[in-house]
């Protein structure tokens, strides 16, 4: 059990480190104001 906790902490540190490297991007909108299907899906996942 202790090994799982340490591996989770290591994974969390990597994910946090990677997320600090990036920057938030504005939403992508198509003409007329509607989002394309991929952007709509990714925005829903990232919330």
Residue pairs with C-beta under 8 A, 6 or more apart in sequence:
27 35
27 39
27 43
28 35
28 36
28 39
29 35
29 39
30 36
35 43
